[in-house]
Amino acid sequence: MDVAGRRISVVGAARSGVAAALLLRRHGAEVFVSERGRMGERDRSLLDLHGIGYEEGGHGPGVCEADCCVVSPGIPGEAPVIRALEESAVPLVSEIEAAFWFCPARIIGVTGTDGKTTTATLIAAICAVDAEARGYRVHSVGNIGVPFSSLVDDMGERDIAVVELSSYQLERCDRFRPEVAVITNIAQDHLDRYEGSMRRYAEAKYRIFRRQEQGDSLVYNAGNPVLRERFADRSGVLPHLVPFALDLPDVPACTEHCATMDGEWLTLVAEGAREPVIDTESLFKRSFRGRHNLENALAAAVAAAAAAIPVQAIREGLASFGGVEHRQEYVRTVRGADWINDSKATNLNAMRQALESSPGRLVLIAGGRDKGSDFGELLPVVRQKVDMLVTFGEARETIAGAWGGVVVDVVRADSLAEAVAAAAREASVGRTVLFSPGCSSFDMFSDYEERGRAFKKLVQEVSE
């Protein structure tokens, strides 16, 4: 898209907002950045250096004097600034959409309620093996932490961009079109954003394939009830549907690409021909375990295959993978108890996966800002796995109330430090201390990464 001379405002000056502003300015747009809070000195200096106007401490009327506006994914649709932009008939797009305008690389897009970071990281690791042999580059961007806009100008036509996408980022995507789209699963999450509607939440995720065409591939989890129902009728879906699941009963008759488990082997199937890729013993690492991670590996393998990555590169990429920071990440063993950092578990489905795959009896640390979840859904697995519950943050009373009837030992903590100290007093041989909040981090931390780093630092300070 030619943006030269066009007036484009950017609402929200976080990492992706500043990156989008710089990208658009490099391509000749007249850019204005509006931030409700205060910007950091580095961001101000960058905007000044590139001649980009900005405002802080609120959104003035100037933000609506634009041909287009790039909106931060964290700003809800009911925010006054969004309503003002809509009343002024200013088209609203996401940073992902703006970066796509200038992207020459092949795109593999990954979304889903859970597993998208692990799956995207796995895909990038697989592609990196192939890229080393064939001389192109792989770029991991999007919700994974690196703004798409910050790297897109460095991408070439032979490169692959692996773009992790949240529902928030997809909401305002219009032209965005990945060659391969991946939906890892759909489960309850962000219902506070979508007025309690699972349908609205799922529809935001489905925007990942909205612009896909014949010849593109849509990889989806056929073991997920929501996705299985959505794609039971393939009419009206343009991309080639590529299912994966731990168990695909119709694999012998499959005439399409798919992925499944054949005993202990992760197996790709293409036009009925089976290709064993890797066995679970070779795949699993200490911080990479559980049925959900088998699903992530299946998704990554078949997505890479859909992007024409050779099986040997898929095999090597999977074998070398050691897990993702803040997702069931082993931190330390203290007095015989393993401590696990699962700060990335910001919803109940992610917490359920961690509970089911963590060994031994658990000391569970949970809490943060509730997103409208029904904690009662996890009562069976909590009853089965948790010996002690430590709750913290805004949701501590809600969680304690939901599970107090099945967990005898419940401690309410006023801070994460107090929660770690309480868990440390009870940690012993045969127990695992699992930090799996099941809530967002925004009551105490800027994001789950800051929360995870804080947890790991506190664990390192626990005395032997």
C-alpha positions, 0 to 999 in steps of 0.5 A: 500500500502506498501511504506516502503523504497520507495522514495516519494517527497511531493510538497507543505508544507501546512497543507495537505502536511506536514500531508502526509509527516509525514504519509508516514514517519511513514509507512517507506517511504523515504520522501522529502518535497519541498516548493516554499515559506517559511515554518513555524517554527512548520513545520520545527521542525516537519520534523526535528523531524521525519528525513524528508528532505526538501527544501524551496524557490523553487523546486530543481531537487531532487523533481524528484528523487522519486518513487512517488510524493504527490502534493498539490491541489493548484498547477496547472498542468501547474506549472514548477515543475509539468511539470518537474515531468511528464517529469521524469515519476514520478507518481503524487498523491493527499494527499487524495489518499495517505491517502486512502492507509492506511485507514481501516475505511468506507468512505463517500466522498462528493464533489460538487460545493456548499454545500459540507461542509454543507453536509459533516458536516451534515453527520458527525453529523448524524453518530455521533448520531449513533456512540454514540449508537453503539460504533464507531468513526466519523472522518471529514477530507479533504477539510473541514480543517483537512487533511485526512493524519493527522487522518487516522492512528487513524481510526479503521475498524468500524469507518466512515471517512466523507471526503470532496473533492474539484475538485483539490483534486480529480484530482490526485486520482486513487485508492480512493474509498468511500463506499458512494459518494455524489455529491451535484451539479455541477455549474460554478466554478474554470473555470480559473483552467480548461481553461474555460471548464465546462466539464473538471471541471465536469470530475474532480468531477466525479472522486469521483466514478471512483473506486466505485464498485457494492454494493457501492452507488452514491448519486447525486442531480437529481434536478441539470441539469448537474447531471440529464443529466449525470446520465440519462443513468445509463449504465456503472455506477457500483455503486447503483445510489441514487437520491435526489431532492426537487421534484422527480416526479417519487417517487411513482414508485421508487424502489430504495433509494432516498430522496425528500420533501413531503410537509413540510417533508424531506422524505426517500424512499426505494423500494417504502416505504416512511419514513418521517424524519423531517419537515422544521420547526424543521430543519431550524435554523437562520443560516440554511435556504434556498432551497439549505440547504434543498437539503444539508439536503436531500443529507446528509439524504439519504447518511447516509441511504445508509451507513446503519445509522438508521432513528432515528439517521438521524432525531436526527442529522438533528434536532440538526444541527445549520449551518456551520461557514462562510456559511450564518452565523449570526454574529450580529444585529446592529441598526436593521440590521442583518449582515451575514457572507457568506465568504465561497461563493467563486463562483456565485452559492453560492452567488446566494443561499445566495442572494435568501435566505437572508431576506429583502432588502440587502446591499451586500459586494462582491469581491476578486479574480475573477475566470473567472465568468460571473457576468452578470448571477446574474443580475436578483436576484441582481436587485430584492434583492440588494439596495446597493453594496459594492465591494472590492478586485481585482474584485471590478471594474468588479463586479461594472461594471456588476451590476452598471446598476441595483444597484443605490448605488455602493461603491468601497472599497480598503479594507474589513475594508473600505467595512464594514464601508461603509455598516455600514453607510447604514445599517438600520432596515429591511435591511440585510448586506450580506457578500457574496464575490462570489470570492476567497480570495487569493488577500487579505487572505490565505483562506475564513476562514481567510477572514470570521474571519476578517469580523466578527471581523470588524462587532463586532467593528461596533458601535450601 
